[in-house]
Structure formats: structure tokens, C-alpha cells
Amino acid sequence: MDGQAVADIKRCDIGPLILLGPPGAGKGTQAKKIAEVYSIPQISTGDILRANVSAGTELGKKAKAIMESGELVPDSLVCDMVAARLVEPDCARGFILDGFPRTVTQAEWLDGFLQSKLFENQPCAKVPPIVIEFAVDYNSLLRRLTGRRSCPTCGRIYNVYYQAPRVADTCDVDGTKLVTRKDDDEQVISERLKAYERQTLPLTEYYRGKGRLRVIDGDREMDAVTAETLETLEHGNRL
Ligand code: AMP
């Protein structure tokens, strides 16, 4: 993409972008890249929930045990949290939803919210959502999740199998000791993948039925997946 093309994209309202795919499919990693190119925020419901758990808020207290078991937090709690986030000024041109919606109920709620009075003042309110699913093989997911480490300071994600830091367990950027998420434990991973199959997989049919779903093979080098994702967005129906 040349400089002019990037500048043109940055002026457009690109609207809601929804990333689907099982835990470990690379939604968070791709969301960070897209956020950088399009200058729109990445909204990760998992990150917001984890921040609430760390801060000990009422929401965090309700979500903590559910998250540690690998189950999904109730729709009403998550939808209220997302509603409050989407009306913030940095979502004016668009935003990337990473980890939301996760159930058909959440998807139906989101459709209603994007059409509602609460959202109509956001400049991108008229732009229809684009939905991308990252498809990844089950065994690759297990390696990605068991190998995942992240930096608690800058949020950078590593993988001991595919993208190891230069010094073991240490962030390349700021030297912080890397951590493993509590729910990346093998027992919890299996629960999270079951929750995905039961509650989130039906979402792909929901969006396919609306003609909005684009599927990208996420079982490749990260840069190849990023290139196809950006191309899909460029040729999407809104730019
Ligand atoms: P993630 O970081 O997206 O893998 O999310 C971590 C955990 O947060 C999940 O296993 C759920 O317990 C909870 N969570 C995140 N997003 C949602 C959502 N949209 N609906 C319900 N629970 C969620």
C-alpha cells in the first residue's frame, strides 16, 4: 500500500469490523495490526474483562471465576460493557471487535445497538459491519494457546513455539518478565474450545446468512494472514 492509499483509508469511516475465530486463532494479533494501519481502536472484551478483574470492580468480581473456568461471562454484562465503549469518541470512524460477539444473542444485540439512537451520533453509524473469520486447525490452536506468553507491560504477544522472545521469558521491547494467562492452562483451554464450538461457531452461520462473512485461512505465517486481511478490508464494500 503506498502512502497516498494509506492516507485515503485513514480519512474514511471504515465502520465496525468484527473478528471471529476460536481462541488462539490470531484475532488479537491481527487486530493490533489493523488498528495501527487504520488508526481505529481494538476493542477486546477479554482484555476489558481482565482489566476489571485486576482492578477488582463489581464487573470484575462477577466475571473472575467464570473466566477462570473457561466459560462465557453472561451476555447482559458483556453487552453493557461494549455499549459503554462503542460510544466513546475514538470509535467515531470505526473499531475492531476482538472476542465480541461470542453468542448469537450478543450478535443480535449488536445489530440492534448499531441501529439504535444510542449509536446514531457516531459518524460511522451508517457503515455496515464487516465480519472476518480466521479459520485454524484444532491442533495448531492447542500449540498456539499452550505456547502463548504476553508482556504485562506493553501487551505484546509471543509464542514459545512460533515467535519466541530473543531472551527466554523476557519481552524484547521492555525487558518485562512474560506471563502466561491463567486461562491458557490445558484444562481450561479445552473448556474454552468447547464453549467456542457450542456458543460461538453458530455465529459464523448467523453472519454467513446475512452475506457479511469473509473467511481467511489463519493457519499460515502471521504476515501472510495480515496481508490477506488488509486486502479484504481494502476491497470490502465500504472503502
Ligand atoms: P479472550 O481473551 O477473548 O479469550 O476472553 C477470555 C475470557 O473472557 C473468555 O474465556 C470469557 O470467559 C470472557 N469473555 C471475553 N469475551 C467475551 C464475550 N464476548 N462474551 C462472554 N464472555 C467473554
Boltz pocket constraint, residues with backbone or C-beta under 6 A from the ligand:
constraints:
  - pocket:
      binder: B
      contacts: [[A, 23], [A, 45], [A, 46], [A, 47], [A, 49], [A, 63], [A, 66], [A, 67], [A, 68], [A, 70], [A, 71], [A, 72], [A, 73], [A, 74], [A, 75], [A, 78], [A, 98], [A, 99], [A, 100], [A, 101], [A, 102], [A, 106], [A, 183], [A, 192]]
      max_distance: 6.0
